[in-house]
Each structure stands twice: as C-alpha cells, then as structure tokens.
Amino acid sequence: MLFIKWSTAGSRKDKAPGLALAARLALTAACLSLAAGCSLLPQEQEQEQLPQIRTPKISQKPEYPVKRGTLEIKASGSGKLLSEREENLFFSQDNRRIAEVYVKSGERVKKGQVLAELDTGDTARDIRRKEIELAKAELDLRDAMRQSGGDEDSALRKRQLDYELLKEELADLREELGEAKLTAPYDGTVVSFTAEKGDLAKAYEKIGQIADMKSLVVAVEFSSDDLEDIAPGMDAIVSVNAAGDYAGKVRRLPVDSGNGGEDGQPLDSSVLIDLQKRPEKSGYGTPLSASVIVERRENVLTIPLSALRKQNSRNYVLVAGKDGAQGEVDVEIGAQTSTEVEIISGLQEGQKVVGK
C-alpha cells in the first residue's frame, strides 16, 4: 500500500511559492503510476454457469373412486358360425377305389347331385345277368302254374322260391350299385371334401361335409366349469371379428359330453346362441367369441380389481384422504370379474382407493 505523507508544518511565507505546485504534481504522477500498475494485473475469471438440476417427480399411483352400480359375472368361450343342418359325407361300402370326384370344397350342390362314385367293377354286368335269370324264372313260374293242379304242387312251389330268390339278389345288386354313388342329401354347400380319385374308401369314414348356409347359428365351446353356470335363456354378447358385438340369448346347451366333431354331429358339443341380428358379411366358419351373463348384481359397491390388496387371508385397500394421506382399510369382498370386485363392507361410495 502506498502512503503519502503530507507536510503539516506551518506555512512559511519565506518558502518558495513553487513548492506547493511541485508537491501536487508529484502526487498526480504517483496516482497515475498506481493506476497503470493495476491495469496490468490479470482480471478475475467469471464464475461458470452450472445447469439447474431439477428434482425428479415421484410417480403417483392411480386413484379410483368407489362406485355403486351393476356387476355382471360372465362366462367366456370361443366358437364359430356353423350350420344347424350339417352332415358328414361318406360311402357305406368298404375297400372300394374312388373312381370319380365331381365336387370340391366351397361348391354349392343340389339335392341328389352325384358328388363322387366308387369303382363298381362287374356289378353292372352282374345286374344284367340277374335280370335275364329273373325273366327266365318268371316264364318258368308261369308255365308251372298252368300245369299245376294247385298250390300244393311241389314243383310250382319250387319255381316260386327260385323266382323270389332271384328278385332279392337283383335288388341287392341294384342297391350296391346305388351305394357306389355319393349324392347330396339336400341343397347346400360342400364345406369340405378330402377324397380324391384313386383313394381307397373305407365304409362310413368321413370324406367330406355339407351344410345348409341358410340356417347358420352361433356355436360356442365353454369350459366344463363354466357350463355348470350356463342355462338356456341367459343373455349373451357375441363378438365377431371386425364386425362388432351382437346381443343374443342361449338357446341350447351341449347334447353330449363332447363326442361331436369328426364322428358325431358338429354342434353336439357346443352351446347354441341365437342372435337378435346376424352379422353382415359373415358366413360359415367365421370365428367369434361369446360372453354369457351368468349372474347380474344390482346396486353394489365396486372397485377395480387392481386396487385390491391381499395379505394371507386379509383383504384390504389403501384409501386416499383429501389431504393426500393414505391409510389401510380392511374390506369384505364378494363377487369378482376380470376387472372389478364387489365390496360388501369397509368402504363407502365416493371414497378413493389407490391402485397398485
């Protein structure tokens, strides 16, 4: 630090007047030198601006109001649109080659139309021979009747028996020839046909299926546990892919223990549901799902299933207060669905419970 000492001695008139001026000039020079020295010092570095760090917000769990309303308990299953008039196609003759196939899957047919036929071998020729034998036997019988003295004539009786036998043999051959042709039992659509020309047909083995497309019905399969709760007349909701939901009612339960399909009637193992309105642009085999309302509880308190907490045999919820505080409350529960649970006691309408 620079100290400048001023002379405080009393002024002497005998001093030269220029002394005061010289002192002032010296002081000015000293100040200028001091200022110049200060300017040569390094300037103090500015403070670095750090980014502001924000405290992350703690995610809050969702809150749900306790509601009063209707709780519907449903049984769900999957199925298809099938025909009520549907039959398997097969030959009744065994170990015969298929000679011709005249239809394919998806083709519409008329009642009596030939769909396929077997190789009949010499059956047609055997029929012609049998017709000739029968004609000869008829002539012999007439001659025997003219020559006979009565019905007790043994020769006449023999001719009669020979004639009847030939008639039966001819009828069997004609039936065999008829059974070699597979015909449509009614007007419909061939929904499947797996047999091909040259295949070996087995008696009563399914080779195709025909259905009447004018009598389609919703056929749904449910688990055995759900079937115990379903009854005819119950309301149902049928969801058809890309077509929406349709209201309906259960018409009929399965008629057996599940022997439908390949060997039985296709609808035997299904629950049939009648729709109030049939889905547009949907046909045989359209996949669908259905929910049957097996129980409906009116005017009950419910909360989302995700808000219910369990610990051993204890059921409880976290209730959110108006001040933001949360507290555990034990509850008694009733019926449950996949999304909601009935609250019998422990909560009141309008309270808010905290989700997980």
C-alpha positions as CSV (number, residue, x, y, z in Angstrom):
1,M,0.0,0.0,0.0
2,L,1.2,3.4,-0.9
3,F,1.3,6.0,1.8
4,I,1.7,9.7,1.0
5,K,2.8,11.9,3.8
6,W,1.7,15.4,3.8
7,S,3.7,18.0,5.4
8,T,1.6,19.7,8.1
9,A,4.2,22.1,9.2
10,G,3.0,25.6,9.3
11,S,3.4,27.6,6.2
12,R,6.3,29.7,5.9
13,K,6.0,32.7,3.9
14,D,9.7,32.5,3.4
15,K,9.3,29.2,1.4
16,A,9.2,29.5,-2.3
17,P,5.7,29.6,-3.8
18,G,6.6,26.8,-6.3
19,L,7.0,24.2,-3.6
20,A,3.3,23.6,-3.3
21,L,2.9,23.2,-7.0
22,A,5.7,20.7,-7.1
23,A,4.1,18.6,-4.4
24,R,0.8,18.4,-6.3
25,L,2.5,17.3,-9.5
26,A,4.3,14.6,-7.7
27,L,1.1,13.3,-6.2
28,T,-0.6,13.2,-9.5
29,A,2.3,11.3,-11.1
30,A,2.2,8.7,-8.3
31,C,-1.6,8.1,-8.8
32,L,-1.1,7.6,-12.5
33,S,1.6,5.1,-11.9
34,L,-0.6,3.2,-9.4
35,A,-3.5,3.1,-11.9
36,A,-1.2,1.8,-14.7
37,G,0.1,-1.0,-12.4
38,C,-3.4,-2.1,-11.5
39,S,-4.3,-2.4,-15.1
40,L,-1.5,-4.9,-15.7
41,L,-2.9,-7.4,-13.1
42,P,-4.8,-10.4,-14.6
43,Q,-8.6,-10.0,-14.5
44,E,-10.5,-12.2,-12.2
45,Q,-12.2,-15.1,-14.1
46,E,-16.0,-15.0,-14.4
47,Q,-17.9,-17.7,-12.4
48,E,-19.1,-20.7,-14.6
49,Q,-22.9,-21.0,-15.0
50,L,-23.9,-24.5,-14.0
51,P,-27.2,-26.1,-15.3
52,Q,-30.1,-26.2,-12.9
53,I,-30.8,-29.6,-11.5
54,R,-34.4,-30.4,-11.1
55,T,-35.6,-32.8,-8.5
56,P,-37.4,-35.7,-10.3
57,K,-41.1,-36.0,-9.5
58,I,-42.1,-39.2,-7.8
59,S,-44.7,-41.1,-9.9
60,Q,-48.0,-41.1,-8.2
61,K,-50.1,-44.3,-8.2
62,P,-53.6,-44.0,-9.8
63,E,-56.6,-43.4,-7.6
64,Y,-60.1,-44.8,-8.3
65,P,-63.5,-43.8,-6.9
66,V,-65.7,-46.4,-5.1
67,K,-68.7,-46.7,-7.4
68,R,-72.2,-48.1,-7.0
69,G,-73.7,-49.9,-9.9
70,T,-74.4,-53.2,-11.6
71,L,-71.8,-56.0,-11.6
72,E,-72.1,-58.7,-14.3
73,I,-70.4,-62.0,-13.9
74,K,-69.7,-63.6,-17.3
75,A,-68.5,-66.9,-18.7
76,S,-66.5,-66.6,-21.8
77,G,-65.8,-69.0,-24.7
78,S,-64.9,-69.1,-28.4
79,G,-66.6,-70.6,-31.4
80,K,-67.7,-70.2,-35.0
81,L,-70.8,-69.6,-37.1
82,L,-71.9,-73.1,-38.0
83,S,-75.0,-74.6,-39.7
84,E,-77.8,-76.3,-37.8
85,R,-78.2,-78.5,-40.8
86,E,-74.9,-80.1,-41.3
87,E,-73.9,-83.7,-42.3
88,N,-70.8,-85.7,-42.8
89,L,-70.3,-87.3,-46.2
90,F,-69.1,-91.0,-46.6
91,F,-69.5,-94.2,-48.5
92,S,-71.2,-97.2,-47.0
93,Q,-69.1,-99.7,-49.0
94,D,-65.8,-100.9,-47.8
95,N,-62.4,-101.2,-49.6
96,R,-63.5,-99.8,-52.9
97,R,-61.5,-97.4,-55.0
98,I,-62.9,-94.0,-55.7
99,A,-63.4,-93.8,-59.5
100,E,-64.5,-90.2,-59.9
101,V,-64.9,-87.0,-57.8
102,Y,-67.2,-84.3,-59.1
103,V,-67.1,-81.6,-56.5
104,K,-64.7,-79.6,-54.4
105,S,-64.8,-77.6,-51.1
106,G,-67.0,-74.5,-51.3
107,E,-69.1,-75.7,-54.1
108,R,-72.9,-75.4,-54.0
109,V,-74.9,-78.5,-54.8
110,K,-78.5,-79.6,-55.3
111,K,-80.3,-82.5,-53.5
112,G,-79.5,-85.8,-55.3
113,Q,-76.5,-84.4,-57.2
114,V,-73.7,-87.0,-57.5
115,L,-70.6,-85.9,-55.6
116,A,-68.4,-88.9,-56.2
117,E,-68.6,-92.6,-57.1
118,L,-66.8,-95.8,-56.5
119,D,-65.4,-98.3,-58.9
120,T,-68.2,-100.8,-59.2
121,G,-66.2,-103.5,-61.1
122,D,-68.5,-106.1,-62.7
123,T,-71.6,-105.0,-60.7
124,A,-73.4,-103.6,-63.8
125,R,-72.8,-106.8,-65.8
126,D,-73.9,-108.9,-62.8
127,I,-77.2,-106.9,-62.7
128,R,-77.8,-107.5,-66.4
129,R,-77.3,-111.2,-66.0
130,K,-79.5,-111.3,-62.9
131,E,-82.3,-109.5,-64.8
132,I,-82.1,-112.2,-67.5
133,E,-82.2,-115.0,-65.0
134,L,-85.2,-113.4,-63.3
135,A,-87.0,-113.1,-66.6
136,K,-86.4,-116.8,-67.3
137,A,-87.6,-117.7,-63.8
138,E,-90.7,-115.7,-64.3
139,L,-91.5,-117.6,-67.5
140,D,-90.9,-121.0,-65.8
141,L,-93.1,-120.0,-63.0
142,R,-96.0,-119.1,-65.3
143,D,-95.6,-122.5,-67.1
144,A,-95.6,-124.3,-63.8
145,M,-98.7,-122.5,-62.7
146,R,-100.6,-123.5,-65.8
147,Q,-99.5,-127.2,-65.4
148,S,-100.0,-127.4,-61.7
149,G,-103.1,-128.8,-60.1
150,G,-102.9,-126.4,-57.1
151,D,-100.8,-124.5,-54.6
152,E,-99.7,-127.8,-53.0
153,D,-97.8,-128.8,-56.1
154,S,-94.1,-129.1,-55.0
155,A,-92.8,-128.2,-58.5
156,L,-94.8,-125.0,-58.5
157,R,-93.6,-124.1,-55.0
158,K,-90.0,-124.6,-56.1
159,R,-90.5,-122.3,-59.1
160,Q,-91.9,-119.6,-56.8
161,L,-89.0,-119.8,-54.4
162,D,-86.4,-119.6,-57.2
163,Y,-88.2,-116.5,-58.6
164,E,-88.3,-114.8,-55.1
165,L,-84.6,-115.5,-54.6
166,L,-83.6,-114.1,-57.9
167,K,-85.6,-110.9,-57.2
168,E,-83.8,-110.4,-53.9
169,E,-80.4,-111.0,-55.5
170,L,-81.2,-108.4,-58.2
171,A,-82.4,-105.9,-55.6
172,D,-79.1,-106.3,-53.6
173,L,-77.1,-105.7,-56.8
174,R,-79.0,-102.6,-57.7
175,E,-78.6,-101.3,-54.1
176,E,-74.9,-102.0,-54.2
177,L,-74.7,-100.0,-57.5
178,G,-76.7,-97.2,-56.0
179,E,-74.5,-97.0,-52.9
180,A,-71.4,-96.6,-55.1
181,K,-72.6,-93.1,-55.9
182,L,-72.3,-90.5,-53.1
183,T,-75.1,-87.9,-53.5
184,A,-76.1,-84.7,-51.8
185,P,-78.8,-85.2,-49.1
186,Y,-80.2,-81.7,-49.6
187,D,-79.4,-78.4,-51.2
188,G,-76.3,-76.9,-49.6
189,T,-72.6,-76.2,-49.8
190,V,-69.8,-78.7,-49.6
191,V,-67.8,-77.1,-46.8
192,S,-65.1,-79.8,-47.0
193,F,-64.2,-82.7,-49.3
194,T,-60.9,-84.6,-48.8
195,A,-61.3,-87.6,-51.0
196,E,-59.5,-87.8,-54.4
197,K,-59.8,-90.1,-57.4
198,G,-58.0,-93.3,-56.7
199,D,-58.3,-93.2,-53.0
200,L,-59.4,-96.4,-51.2
201,A,-62.7,-95.7,-49.5
202,K,-63.5,-97.1,-46.0
203,A,-67.1,-97.8,-45.0
204,Y,-68.6,-94.9,-43.1
205,E,-65.3,-93.0,-43.0
206,K,-65.8,-89.2,-43.3
207,I,-64.5,-87.8,-46.6
208,G,-66.5,-84.5,-46.7
209,Q,-69.1,-82.3,-45.1
210,I,-72.2,-80.5,-46.4
211,A,-74.1,-77.6,-44.7
212,D,-77.2,-75.6,-45.3
213,M,-76.0,-72.0,-45.4
214,K,-79.5,-70.6,-44.8
215,S,-79.5,-71.9,-41.2
216,L,-76.4,-70.6,-39.6
217,V,-76.1,-70.4,-35.8
218,V,-73.5,-69.3,-33.2
219,A,-71.8,-72.3,-31.7
220,V,-69.5,-71.7,-28.8
221,E,-67.5,-74.1,-26.6
222,F,-67.1,-73.3,-22.9
223,S,-65.1,-75.0,-20.2
224,S,-66.8,-77.7,-18.1
225,D,-66.8,-75.4,-15.0
226,D,-68.5,-72.5,-16.9
227,L,-71.1,-74.9,-18.4
228,E,-72.3,-75.6,-14.9
229,D,-73.4,-72.0,-14.6
230,I,-75.0,-71.5,-18.0
231,A,-78.6,-72.1,-18.7
232,P,-80.9,-71.6,-21.7
233,G,-82.4,-68.1,-21.9
234,M,-79.4,-66.3,-20.4
235,D,-78.3,-63.1,-22.1
236,A,-75.1,-63.2,-24.2
237,I,-72.8,-60.9,-26.1
238,V,-71.2,-62.3,-29.2
239,S,-68.1,-60.6,-30.6
240,V,-67.5,-61.2,-34.3
241,N,-64.1,-60.2,-35.6
242,A,-64.2,-56.8,-37.4
243,A,-68.0,-56.8,-37.2
244,G,-68.6,-55.7,-33.6
245,D,-70.7,-57.0,-30.7
246,Y,-74.2,-58.6,-31.1
247,A,-76.7,-59.3,-28.4
248,G,-78.2,-62.8,-28.1
249,K,-79.6,-65.5,-25.9
250,V,-78.6,-69.0,-25.1
251,R,-80.8,-71.4,-26.9
252,R,-79.3,-74.8,-26.1
253,L,-76.6,-76.5,-24.1
254,P,-74.4,-79.3,-25.5
255,V,-76.3,-82.5,-26.0
256,D,-73.5,-84.9,-25.1
257,S,-70.2,-84.9,-23.2
258,G,-68.1,-83.8,-26.2
259,N,-68.4,-86.5,-28.8
260,G,-69.1,-84.1,-31.7
261,G,-66.7,-83.2,-34.4
262,E,-65.5,-86.0,-36.8
263,D,-67.6,-88.8,-35.6
264,G,-70.7,-87.0,-34.2
265,Q,-72.8,-84.0,-35.2
266,P,-70.7,-80.9,-35.3
267,L,-73.0,-78.9,-33.0
268,D,-73.3,-81.6,-30.3
269,S,-70.5,-80.3,-28.1
270,S,-71.4,-76.6,-28.4
271,V,-73.6,-74.0,-26.7
272,L,-76.0,-72.6,-29.3
273,I,-76.7,-68.8,-29.1
274,D,-79.5,-67.1,-31.1
275,L,-78.7,-63.5,-32.2
276,Q,-81.1,-60.7,-32.5
277,K,-79.3,-59.6,-35.6
278,R,-77.0,-61.6,-37.8
279,P,-73.6,-60.1,-38.5
280,E,-73.3,-58.8,-42.1
281,K,-70.6,-60.2,-44.4
282,S,-70.0,-63.2,-42.2
283,G,-70.5,-66.8,-43.3
284,Y,-69.9,-70.4,-42.3
285,G,-66.8,-70.8,-40.2
286,T,-66.5,-67.2,-39.1
287,P,-64.5,-67.2,-35.8
288,L,-66.1,-65.4,-32.8
289,S,-66.1,-65.2,-29.1
290,A,-69.0,-65.0,-26.7
291,S,-69.7,-64.0,-23.1
292,V,-72.8,-65.3,-21.3
293,I,-74.0,-63.3,-18.3
294,V,-74.4,-66.0,-15.7
295,E,-75.2,-63.5,-12.8
296,R,-76.1,-59.9,-12.5
297,R,-75.8,-58.0,-9.2
298,E,-77.6,-54.6,-9.0
299,N,-76.8,-51.6,-6.8
300,V,-73.5,-52.9,-5.4
301,L,-70.3,-51.1,-4.5
302,T,-67.3,-51.9,-6.7
303,I,-63.7,-51.0,-7.1
304,P,-61.1,-52.0,-9.8
305,L,-59.5,-55.4,-9.1
306,S,-56.1,-53.7,-9.4
307,A,-56.9,-51.7,-6.2
308,L,-57.5,-54.7,-4.0
309,R,-54.6,-55.9,-1.9
310,K,-54.2,-59.2,-0.2
311,Q,-52.0,-60.5,2.6
312,N,-52.6,-64.1,3.5
313,S,-56.3,-64.2,4.2
314,R,-56.6,-60.5,4.7
315,N,-58.2,-58.2,2.0
316,Y,-57.5,-54.5,2.3
317,V,-57.2,-51.3,0.2
318,L,-55.3,-48.0,0.5
319,V,-57.8,-45.2,0.9
320,A,-56.7,-41.7,-0.2
321,G,-57.7,-38.8,2.0
322,K,-58.5,-35.3,0.9
323,D,-55.2,-34.1,2.4
324,G,-53.3,-36.6,0.4
325,A,-52.7,-39.0,3.3
326,Q,-53.2,-42.7,2.7
327,G,-54.4,-45.4,5.1
328,E,-55.1,-49.1,5.0
329,V,-58.7,-50.3,5.3
330,D,-59.8,-53.9,5.6
331,V,-62.7,-54.8,3.3
332,E,-65.0,-57.7,2.8
333,I,-65.3,-58.7,-0.8
334,G,-68.0,-60.5,-2.8
335,A,-68.2,-61.4,-6.5
336,Q,-65.3,-60.8,-8.8
337,T,-64.9,-60.3,-12.5
338,S,-61.7,-60.0,-14.6
339,T,-61.7,-56.2,-13.9
340,E,-63.9,-55.4,-10.9
341,V,-64.6,-56.7,-7.4
342,E,-67.7,-56.3,-5.2
343,I,-67.2,-54.6,-1.8
344,I,-69.6,-55.8,0.8
345,S,-68.3,-53.7,3.7
346,G,-65.4,-51.4,4.6
347,L,-65.9,-48.7,2.0
348,Q,-68.4,-46.0,1.1
349,E,-69.4,-44.7,-2.2
350,G,-67.3,-41.8,-3.3
351,Q,-64.2,-42.7,-1.4
352,K,-61.0,-43.1,-3.4
353,V,-58.7,-46.1,-3.3
354,V,-55.2,-46.3,-4.6
355,G,-54.1,-48.7,-7.3
356,K,-51.0,-50.8,-7.3
